[in-house]
């Protein structure tokens, strides 16, 4: 893999991580303390 592609992938990972944080904040605002419980329940359904 060339350096430019590696940097592009790294940038995408950072962008996805920031987006995930934004979505989690929205879930926290809507569901409060239950947000983590809901997230774990959904994660467990995928694995």
Secondary structure, 3 states (H helix, E strand, C coil): CCHHHHHHHHHHHHHHHHHHHHHHHHHHHHHHHHHHHHHHHHHHHHC
